[in-house]
């Protein structure tokens, strides 16, 4: 632990590894705030779509938009410029835009600035792709959660089916494999495991056991 009473928990890993579920449970258990970085990028993607901005070819419009953009969290809801957009940021269109735009330097620098400010002011649990390597390289606790692409696709397919979606398992698996490739090959802060991050493989392990194991380590530091 550092000299103050705040603790930063960084959880990185590929899409569908269970990061968000575990991060929320850990935050609740240790009395920290859960910061959904993925939702932050999705919120920016939603605003890009609403404004009709092509982030790659219109850098000036993008810069103007970001200068007036706020993203916050309240009672489990994602707020974009003060408006609850929790449901709107989970559409396929927003997902596609978030995947493409999250690699852009202007967007990443804006959101990393907001994320670091949160970490300076309070205890946080943050999950994403580059939390332990870029956002909080000094985090007291770092984890890298993963699972096979097939296992992650099965989980996502079950979620989509339960929600009434008609995506095939093959389509879901292909999307996850593409996301893995894009995340790990982007030029700016690619998805990699931090050298000091504890590896958590969730294949065949229940979410309760995963959470308990991670909490045991965190509480040993507290």
C-alpha atoms as an extended CHARMM CRD file, in Angstrom:
* protein
*
       222  EXT
         1         1  UNK       CA              0.0000000000        0.0000000000        0.0000000000  PROA      1               0.0000000000
         2         2  UNK       CA              1.0670000000        3.5760000000       -0.5710000000  PROA      2               0.0000000000
         3         3  UNK       CA              1.1940000000        6.4060000000        1.9010000000  PROA      3               0.0000000000
         4         4  UNK       CA             -2.5180000000        7.2080000000        1.6120000000  PROA      4               0.0000000000
         5         5  UNK       CA             -5.5510000000        5.0730000000        2.3570000000  PROA      5               0.0000000000
         6         6  UNK       CA             -6.5490000000        4.6170000000       -1.2750000000  PROA      6               0.0000000000
         7         7  UNK       CA             -6.0410000000        1.3790000000       -3.1550000000  PROA      7               0.0000000000
         8         8  UNK       CA             -6.0970000000        0.8190000000       -6.8950000000  PROA      8               0.0000000000
         9         9  UNK       CA             -7.0240000000       -2.6070000000       -8.2440000000  PROA      9               0.0000000000
        10        10  UNK       CA             -6.2980000000       -3.1330000000      -11.9450000000  PROA      10              0.0000000000
        11        11  UNK       CA             -7.9450000000       -6.0360000000      -13.7830000000  PROA      11              0.0000000000
        12        12  UNK       CA             -6.9530000000       -6.5660000000      -17.4070000000  PROA      12              0.0000000000
        13        13  UNK       CA             -7.7690000000       -9.2520000000      -19.9290000000  PROA      13              0.0000000000
        14        14  UNK       CA             -9.5570000000      -10.0750000000      -23.1650000000  PROA      14              0.0000000000
        15        15  UNK       CA            -13.2550000000       -9.6570000000      -23.8860000000  PROA      15              0.0000000000
        16        16  UNK       CA            -15.5240000000      -12.1410000000      -22.1210000000  PROA      16              0.0000000000
        17        17  UNK       CA            -13.0720000000      -13.2540000000      -19.4400000000  PROA      17              0.0000000000
        18        18  UNK       CA            -15.4210000000      -12.1600000000      -16.6390000000  PROA      18              0.0000000000
        19        19  UNK       CA            -13.5080000000       -9.0280000000      -15.6430000000  PROA      19              0.0000000000
        20        20  UNK       CA            -16.5060000000       -6.7710000000      -15.1130000000  PROA      20              0.0000000000
        21        21  UNK       CA            -18.4480000000       -9.2570000000      -13.0010000000  PROA      21              0.0000000000
        22        22  UNK       CA            -15.4740000000       -9.9150000000      -10.7330000000  PROA      22              0.0000000000
        23        23  UNK       CA            -14.4810000000       -6.2420000000      -10.5650000000  PROA      23              0.0000000000
        24        24  UNK       CA            -17.9460000000       -5.2300000000       -9.3690000000  PROA      24              0.0000000000
        25        25  UNK       CA            -17.9010000000       -7.8940000000       -6.6460000000  PROA      25              0.0000000000
        26        26  UNK       CA            -14.4370000000       -6.9290000000       -5.4760000000  PROA      26              0.0000000000
        27        27  UNK       CA            -15.3090000000       -3.2310000000       -5.3880000000  PROA      27              0.0000000000
        28        28  UNK       CA            -18.3510000000       -3.9700000000       -3.2470000000  PROA      28              0.0000000000
        29        29  UNK       CA            -16.3650000000       -6.2110000000       -0.9070000000  PROA      29              0.0000000000
        30        30  UNK       CA            -13.5630000000       -3.7200000000       -0.2260000000  PROA      30              0.0000000000
        31        31  UNK       CA            -15.6680000000       -0.5530000000       -0.3060000000  PROA      31              0.0000000000
        32        32  UNK       CA            -14.1450000000        0.8530000000       -3.4980000000  PROA      32              0.0000000000
        33        33  UNK       CA            -15.7910000000        2.3700000000       -6.5610000000  PROA      33              0.0000000000
        34        34  UNK       CA            -16.0660000000        0.2020000000       -9.6700000000  PROA      34              0.0000000000
        35        35  UNK       CA            -15.0130000000        2.0860000000      -12.7930000000  PROA      35              0.0000000000
        36        36  UNK       CA            -16.1940000000        0.4500000000      -16.0140000000  PROA      36              0.0000000000
        37        37  UNK       CA            -13.5940000000        1.6510000000      -18.5240000000  PROA      37              0.0000000000
        38        38  UNK       CA            -15.2500000000       -0.2660000000      -21.3310000000  PROA      38              0.0000000000
        39        39  UNK       CA            -18.4450000000        1.6880000000      -20.6960000000  PROA      39              0.0000000000
        40        40  UNK       CA            -16.4590000000        4.9200000000      -20.8760000000  PROA      40              0.0000000000
        41        41  UNK       CA            -15.2020000000        4.0800000000      -24.3730000000  PROA      41              0.0000000000
        42        42  UNK       CA            -18.6680000000        2.9430000000      -25.3740000000  PROA      42              0.0000000000
        43        43  UNK       CA            -20.1320000000        6.2240000000      -24.1470000000  PROA      43              0.0000000000
        44        44  UNK       CA            -17.6820000000        8.1870000000      -26.2860000000  PROA      44              0.0000000000
        45        45  UNK       CA            -18.5060000000        5.9010000000      -29.2280000000  PROA      45              0.0000000000
        46        46  UNK       CA            -22.2100000000        6.6320000000      -28.7430000000  PROA      46              0.0000000000
        47        47  UNK       CA            -21.5250000000       10.3670000000      -28.8250000000  PROA      47              0.0000000000
        48        48  UNK       CA            -19.4600000000        9.9460000000      -32.0000000000  PROA      48              0.0000000000
        49        49  UNK       CA            -22.4100000000        8.2150000000      -33.6450000000  PROA      49              0.0000000000
        50        50  UNK       CA            -24.8700000000       10.8260000000      -32.4040000000  PROA      50              0.0000000000
        51        51  UNK       CA            -22.6870000000       13.6570000000      -33.7040000000  PROA      51              0.0000000000
        52        52  UNK       CA            -21.9470000000       11.9370000000      -36.9870000000  PROA      52              0.0000000000
        53        53  UNK       CA            -18.1850000000       12.2560000000      -36.4770000000  PROA      53              0.0000000000
        54        54  UNK       CA            -15.6630000000       10.0480000000      -38.2410000000  PROA      54              0.0000000000
        55        55  UNK       CA            -12.9560000000       10.0310000000      -35.5500000000  PROA      55              0.0000000000
        56        56  UNK       CA            -10.1770000000        8.9930000000      -37.9160000000  PROA      56              0.0000000000
        57        57  UNK       CA            -10.7520000000       11.6240000000      -40.5990000000  PROA      57              0.0000000000
        58        58  UNK       CA            -12.1200000000       14.5230000000      -38.5280000000  PROA      58              0.0000000000
        59        59  UNK       CA             -9.5690000000       15.1230000000      -35.7290000000  PROA      59              0.0000000000
        60        60  UNK       CA            -10.6390000000       18.7350000000      -35.1440000000  PROA      60              0.0000000000
        61        61  UNK       CA            -14.3070000000       17.8280000000      -34.6850000000  PROA      61              0.0000000000
        62        62  UNK       CA            -13.2200000000       14.9550000000      -32.4440000000  PROA      62              0.0000000000
        63        63  UNK       CA            -11.1140000000       17.2980000000      -30.3220000000  PROA      63              0.0000000000
        64        64  UNK       CA            -13.9870000000       19.7700000000      -29.9440000000  PROA      64              0.0000000000
        65        65  UNK       CA            -16.3520000000       16.9650000000      -28.9660000000  PROA      65              0.0000000000
        66        66  UNK       CA            -13.9900000000       15.5300000000      -26.3520000000  PROA      66              0.0000000000
        67        67  UNK       CA            -13.4280000000       18.9380000000      -24.7690000000  PROA      67              0.0000000000
        68        68  UNK       CA            -17.0890000000       19.0520000000      -23.7380000000  PROA      68              0.0000000000
        69        69  UNK       CA            -17.5390000000       15.3520000000      -22.9420000000  PROA      69              0.0000000000
        70        70  UNK       CA            -18.0140000000       13.9710000000      -19.4280000000  PROA      70              0.0000000000
        71        71  UNK       CA            -18.4580000000       10.3600000000      -18.4080000000  PROA      71              0.0000000000
        72        72  UNK       CA            -19.4480000000        9.3760000000      -14.8880000000  PROA      72              0.0000000000
        73        73  UNK       CA            -20.9670000000        6.4750000000      -12.9650000000  PROA      73              0.0000000000
        74        74  UNK       CA            -23.8120000000        6.5650000000      -10.4700000000  PROA      74              0.0000000000
        75        75  UNK       CA            -25.6620000000        3.6670000000       -8.8500000000  PROA      75              0.0000000000
        76        76  UNK       CA            -24.5650000000        1.2660000000      -11.5480000000  PROA      76              0.0000000000
        77        77  UNK       CA            -25.5480000000        3.6070000000      -14.3830000000  PROA      77              0.0000000000
        78        78  UNK       CA            -23.2970000000        5.1510000000      -17.0260000000  PROA      78              0.0000000000
        79        79  UNK       CA            -23.8000000000        8.8780000000      -17.4970000000  PROA      79              0.0000000000
        80        80  UNK       CA            -22.7380000000       10.6310000000      -20.7040000000  PROA      80              0.0000000000
        81        81  UNK       CA            -22.8160000000       14.4020000000      -20.2890000000  PROA      81              0.0000000000
        82        82  UNK       CA            -25.1970000000       13.8450000000      -17.3840000000  PROA      82              0.0000000000
        83        83  UNK       CA            -27.5750000000       11.5520000000      -19.3090000000  PROA      83              0.0000000000
        84        84  UNK       CA            -28.1100000000        7.8940000000      -18.4260000000  PROA      84              0.0000000000
        85        85  UNK       CA            -27.0040000000        5.8920000000      -21.4880000000  PROA      85              0.0000000000
        86        86  UNK       CA            -26.5540000000        2.4960000000      -19.8020000000  PROA      86              0.0000000000
        87        87  UNK       CA            -28.7720000000        0.6520000000      -22.2670000000  PROA      87              0.0000000000
        88        88  UNK       CA            -27.8170000000        2.5730000000      -25.3990000000  PROA      88              0.0000000000
        89        89  UNK       CA            -24.0940000000        1.7800000000      -25.1770000000  PROA      89              0.0000000000
        90        90  UNK       CA            -24.6100000000       -1.9820000000      -25.5650000000  PROA      90              0.0000000000
        91        91  UNK       CA            -25.8540000000       -2.0080000000      -29.1630000000  PROA      91              0.0000000000
        92        92  UNK       CA            -23.8130000000       -3.6770000000      -31.9410000000  PROA      92              0.0000000000
        93        93  UNK       CA            -23.2870000000       -0.3090000000      -33.6250000000  PROA      93              0.0000000000
        94        94  UNK       CA            -21.7860000000        1.2120000000      -30.4940000000  PROA      94              0.0000000000
        95        95  UNK       CA            -19.6890000000       -1.9040000000      -29.8980000000  PROA      95              0.0000000000
        96        96  UNK       CA            -18.1990000000       -1.6480000000      -33.3950000000  PROA      96              0.0000000000
        97        97  UNK       CA            -17.4810000000        2.0710000000      -33.0440000000  PROA      97              0.0000000000
        98        98  UNK       CA            -15.9440000000        1.5920000000      -29.5830000000  PROA      98              0.0000000000
        99        99  UNK       CA            -13.6180000000       -1.1200000000      -30.8770000000  PROA      99              0.0000000000
       100       100  UNK       CA            -12.4410000000        1.1000000000      -33.7300000000  PROA      100             0.0000000000
       101       101  UNK       CA            -12.2500000000        4.4270000000      -31.9070000000  PROA      101             0.0000000000
       102       102  UNK       CA            -10.7140000000        3.1950000000      -28.6360000000  PROA      102             0.0000000000
       103       103  UNK       CA             -7.3260000000        2.8700000000      -30.3640000000  PROA      103             0.0000000000
       104       104  UNK       CA             -7.2150000000        6.5830000000      -31.2360000000  PROA      104             0.0000000000
       105       105  UNK       CA             -4.7420000000        8.6020000000      -29.2140000000  PROA      105             0.0000000000
       106       106  UNK       CA             -7.0550000000       11.5880000000      -28.5930000000  PROA      106             0.0000000000
       107       107  UNK       CA             -9.7760000000        9.4070000000      -27.1160000000  PROA      107             0.0000000000
       108       108  UNK       CA             -7.4670000000        7.2740000000      -25.0100000000  PROA      108             0.0000000000
       109       109  UNK       CA             -5.6380000000       10.2840000000      -23.5800000000  PROA      109             0.0000000000
       110       110  UNK       CA             -8.9190000000       11.9690000000      -22.6410000000  PROA      110             0.0000000000
       111       111  UNK       CA            -10.3310000000        8.9280000000      -20.8590000000  PROA      111             0.0000000000
       112       112  UNK       CA             -7.0550000000        7.9240000000      -19.2110000000  PROA      112             0.0000000000
       113       113  UNK       CA             -6.8790000000       11.4310000000      -17.7740000000  PROA      113             0.0000000000
       114       114  UNK       CA            -10.3520000000       10.9790000000      -16.2680000000  PROA      114             0.0000000000
       115       115  UNK       CA             -9.4950000000        7.4980000000      -14.9810000000  PROA      115             0.0000000000
       116       116  UNK       CA             -6.2710000000        8.5930000000      -13.2970000000  PROA      116             0.0000000000
       117       117  UNK       CA             -8.0710000000       11.4600000000      -11.6000000000  PROA      117             0.0000000000
       118       118  UNK       CA            -10.5440000000        8.9630000000      -10.1380000000  PROA      118             0.0000000000
       119       119  UNK       CA             -7.6480000000        6.8550000000       -8.8390000000  PROA      119             0.0000000000
       120       120  UNK       CA             -6.0520000000        9.8390000000       -7.1420000000  PROA      120             0.0000000000
       121       121  UNK       CA             -9.1860000000       10.8080000000       -5.2620000000  PROA      121             0.0000000000
       122       122  UNK       CA            -10.5570000000        7.4630000000       -4.0310000000  PROA      122             0.0000000000
       123       123  UNK       CA            -10.1540000000        3.6840000000       -3.9300000000  PROA      123             0.0000000000
       124       124  UNK       CA            -11.0740000000        2.1630000000       -7.2650000000  PROA      124             0.0000000000
       125       125  UNK       CA            -11.3810000000       -1.1750000000       -8.9930000000  PROA      125             0.0000000000
       126       126  UNK       CA            -10.8870000000       -0.7650000000      -12.7310000000  PROA      126             0.0000000000
       127       127  UNK       CA            -11.0490000000       -3.3340000000      -15.5040000000  PROA      127             0.0000000000
       128       128  UNK       CA            -10.0350000000       -3.0050000000      -19.1230000000  PROA      128             0.0000000000
       129       129  UNK       CA             -7.2270000000       -3.7540000000      -21.5540000000  PROA      129             0.0000000000
       130       130  UNK       CA             -4.3590000000       -1.5550000000      -20.3440000000  PROA      130             0.0000000000
       131       131  UNK       CA             -5.1480000000       -0.6240000000      -16.7520000000  PROA      131             0.0000000000
       132       132  UNK       CA             -2.1170000000       -2.2610000000      -15.1550000000  PROA      132             0.0000000000
       133       133  UNK       CA              0.2590000000       -1.3750000000      -17.9820000000  PROA      133             0.0000000000
       134       134  UNK       CA             -0.7850000000        2.1840000000      -18.7750000000  PROA      134             0.0000000000
       135       135  UNK       CA             -3.5280000000        3.7490000000      -16.6590000000  PROA      135             0.0000000000
       136       136  UNK       CA             -2.2910000000        2.5760000000      -13.2370000000  PROA      136             0.0000000000
       137       137  UNK       CA              1.2120000000        1.1090000000      -13.6280000000  PROA      137             0.0000000000
       138       138  UNK       CA              1.6060000000        1.8260000000       -9.8930000000  PROA      138             0.0000000000
       139       139  UNK       CA             -1.5540000000       -0.0600000000       -8.8590000000  PROA      139             0.0000000000
       140       140  UNK       CA             -1.1910000000       -1.9680000000       -5.6050000000  PROA      140             0.0000000000
       141       141  UNK       CA             -3.0220000000       -4.9790000000       -7.0670000000  PROA      141             0.0000000000
       142       142  UNK       CA             -2.8430000000       -6.1390000000      -10.6700000000  PROA      142             0.0000000000
       143       143  UNK       CA             -4.6260000000       -9.1240000000      -12.1950000000  PROA      143             0.0000000000
       144       144  UNK       CA             -4.7850000000      -10.5060000000      -15.7220000000  PROA      144             0.0000000000
       145       145  UNK       CA             -7.9620000000      -12.5240000000      -16.2420000000  PROA      145             0.0000000000
       146       146  UNK       CA             -8.2960000000      -14.7860000000      -19.2440000000  PROA      146             0.0000000000
       147       147  UNK       CA            -10.0510000000      -17.8570000000      -20.6530000000  PROA      147             0.0000000000
       148       148  UNK       CA             -9.9740000000      -19.6800000000      -23.9590000000  PROA      148             0.0000000000
       149       149  UNK       CA            -11.7150000000      -17.9720000000      -26.8830000000  PROA      149             0.0000000000
       150       150  UNK       CA            -14.1180000000      -20.9230000000      -27.0780000000  PROA      150             0.0000000000
       151       151  UNK       CA            -15.0930000000      -20.6040000000      -23.4220000000  PROA      151             0.0000000000
       152       152  UNK       CA            -15.5760000000      -16.8560000000      -23.7110000000  PROA      152             0.0000000000
       153       153  UNK       CA            -17.6740000000      -17.3290000000      -26.8440000000  PROA      153             0.0000000000
       154       154  UNK       CA            -19.8780000000      -19.8760000000      -25.0610000000  PROA      154             0.0000000000
       155       155  UNK       CA            -20.5100000000      -17.4190000000      -22.2490000000  PROA      155             0.0000000000
       156       156  UNK       CA            -21.3080000000      -14.5590000000      -24.6130000000  PROA      156             0.0000000000
       157       157  UNK       CA            -23.5120000000      -16.7670000000      -26.8010000000  PROA      157             0.0000000000
       158       158  UNK       CA            -25.5170000000      -17.8330000000      -23.7290000000  PROA      158             0.0000000000
       159       159  UNK       CA            -25.9920000000      -14.1880000000      -22.7090000000  PROA      159             0.0000000000
       160       160  UNK       CA            -27.1280000000      -13.1750000000      -26.1780000000  PROA      160             0.0000000000
       161       161  UNK       CA            -29.4790000000      -16.1480000000      -26.5080000000  PROA      161             0.0000000000
       162       162  UNK       CA            -31.0500000000      -15.3750000000      -23.1390000000  PROA      162             0.0000000000
       163       163  UNK       CA            -31.6300000000      -11.8150000000      -24.3510000000  PROA      163             0.0000000000
       164       164  UNK       CA            -33.3750000000      -13.0660000000      -27.4830000000  PROA      164             0.0000000000
       165       165  UNK       CA            -30.5520000000      -12.3910000000      -29.9470000000  PROA      165             0.0000000000
       166       166  UNK       CA            -30.1260000000      -14.7250000000      -32.9120000000  PROA      166             0.0000000000
       167       167  UNK       CA            -26.3610000000      -14.5910000000      -33.2960000000  PROA      167             0.0000000000
       168       168  UNK       CA            -24.8370000000      -18.0060000000      -34.0010000000  PROA      168             0.0000000000
       169       169  UNK       CA            -22.0780000000      -19.4330000000      -31.8210000000  PROA      169             0.0000000000
       170       170  UNK       CA            -19.7290000000      -19.3260000000      -34.8380000000  PROA      170             0.0000000000
       171       171  UNK       CA            -20.4160000000      -15.6180000000      -35.3290000000  PROA      171             0.0000000000
       172       172  UNK       CA            -19.8350000000      -14.8850000000      -31.6400000000  PROA      172             0.0000000000
       173       173  UNK       CA            -16.5660000000      -16.8310000000      -31.6460000000  PROA      173             0.0000000000
       174       174  UNK       CA            -15.3760000000      -15.0660000000      -34.7940000000  PROA      174             0.0000000000
       175       175  UNK       CA            -16.1640000000      -11.6710000000      -33.2570000000  PROA      175             0.0000000000
       176       176  UNK       CA            -14.2540000000      -12.5120000000      -30.0840000000  PROA      176             0.0000000000
       177       177  UNK       CA            -11.2380000000      -13.7640000000      -32.0200000000  PROA      177             0.0000000000
       178       178  UNK       CA            -11.2190000000      -10.5750000000      -34.1120000000  PROA      178             0.0000000000
       179       179  UNK       CA            -11.5050000000       -8.4370000000      -30.9790000000  PROA      179             0.0000000000
       180       180  UNK       CA             -8.6000000000      -10.3430000000      -29.4020000000  PROA      180             0.0000000000
       181       181  UNK       CA             -6.4500000000       -9.7320000000      -32.4660000000  PROA      181             0.0000000000
       182       182  UNK       CA             -7.3560000000       -6.0540000000      -32.6900000000  PROA      182             0.0000000000
       183       183  UNK       CA             -6.7830000000       -5.4450000000      -28.9760000000  PROA      183             0.0000000000
       184       184  UNK       CA             -3.3970000000       -7.1710000000      -28.9060000000  PROA      184             0.0000000000
       185       185  UNK       CA             -2.0900000000       -5.6860000000      -32.1620000000  PROA      185             0.0000000000
       186       186  UNK       CA             -3.0740000000       -2.0350000000      -31.8570000000  PROA      186             0.0000000000
       187       187  UNK       CA             -0.1570000000        0.3820000000      -31.8940000000  PROA      187             0.0000000000
       188       188  UNK       CA             -1.2070000000        2.3570000000      -28.8140000000  PROA      188             0.0000000000
       189       189  UNK       CA             -1.2420000000        0.5000000000      -25.4770000000  PROA      189             0.0000000000
       190       190  UNK       CA             -2.0870000000       -2.9950000000      -26.7760000000  PROA      190             0.0000000000
       191       191  UNK       CA             -3.5490000000       -5.7040000000      -24.5700000000  PROA      191             0.0000000000
       192       192  UNK       CA             -0.6520000000       -7.3850000000      -22.7670000000  PROA      192             0.0000000000
       193       193  UNK       CA             -0.1960000000       -8.8510000000      -19.3210000000  PROA      193             0.0000000000
       194       194  UNK       CA              1.7490000000       -6.5610000000      -16.9910000000  PROA      194             0.0000000000
       195       195  UNK       CA              4.9000000000       -8.2370000000      -15.6790000000  PROA      195             0.0000000000
       196       196  UNK       CA              3.6860000000       -7.9550000000      -12.0810000000  PROA      196             0.0000000000
       197       197  UNK       CA              0.0560000000       -8.9600000000      -12.7740000000  PROA      197             0.0000000000
       198       198  UNK       CA             -1.2710000000      -12.1850000000      -11.2810000000  PROA      198             0.0000000000
       199       199  UNK       CA             -2.6100000000      -14.5050000000      -13.9890000000  PROA      199             0.0000000000
       200       200  UNK       CA             -6.1870000000      -15.7160000000      -13.4010000000  PROA      200             0.0000000000
       201       201  UNK       CA             -7.3970000000      -18.3810000000      -15.8680000000  PROA      201             0.0000000000
       202       202  UNK       CA            -11.1760000000      -18.6990000000      -15.5000000000  PROA      202             0.0000000000
       203       203  UNK       CA            -11.6920000000      -21.7550000000      -17.7190000000  PROA      203             0.0000000000
       204       204  UNK       CA            -13.9050000000      -24.1450000000      -15.7640000000  PROA      204             0.0000000000
       205       205  UNK       CA            -13.8070000000      -22.0490000000      -12.5770000000  PROA      205             0.0000000000
       206       206  UNK       CA            -16.9220000000      -20.5030000000      -11.0500000000  PROA      206             0.0000000000
       207       207  UNK       CA            -17.0940000000      -16.7460000000      -10.6390000000  PROA      207             0.0000000000
       208       208  UNK       CA            -17.4080000000      -17.0900000000       -6.8560000000  PROA      208             0.0000000000
       209       209  UNK       CA            -14.1280000000      -19.0090000000       -6.5710000000  PROA      209             0.0000000000
       210       210  UNK       CA            -12.3540000000      -16.5610000000       -8.8550000000  PROA      210             0.0000000000
       211       211  UNK       CA            -13.5740000000      -13.6270000000       -6.7810000000  PROA      211             0.0000000000
       212       212  UNK       CA            -12.6700000000      -15.2830000000       -3.4660000000  PROA      212             0.0000000000
       213       213  UNK       CA             -9.1270000000      -16.0270000000       -4.6360000000  PROA      213             0.0000000000
       214       214  UNK       CA             -8.5570000000      -12.4770000000       -5.8190000000  PROA      214             0.0000000000
       215       215  UNK       CA            -10.0790000000      -10.9930000000       -2.6760000000  PROA      215             0.0000000000
       216       216  UNK       CA             -7.8040000000      -13.1100000000       -0.4870000000  PROA      216             0.0000000000
       217       217  UNK       CA             -4.7820000000      -11.5680000000       -2.1790000000  PROA      217             0.0000000000
       218       218  UNK       CA             -6.1440000000       -8.0150000000       -2.0050000000  PROA      218             0.0000000000
       219       219  UNK       CA             -7.0780000000       -8.3430000000        1.6680000000  PROA      219             0.0000000000
       220       220  UNK       CA             -3.5750000000       -9.6000000000        2.4570000000  PROA      220             0.0000000000
       221       221  UNK       CA             -2.3560000000       -6.1610000000        1.3360000000  PROA      221             0.0000000000
       222       222  UNK       CA             -5.0650000000       -4.2840000000        3.1950000000  PROA      222             0.0000000000
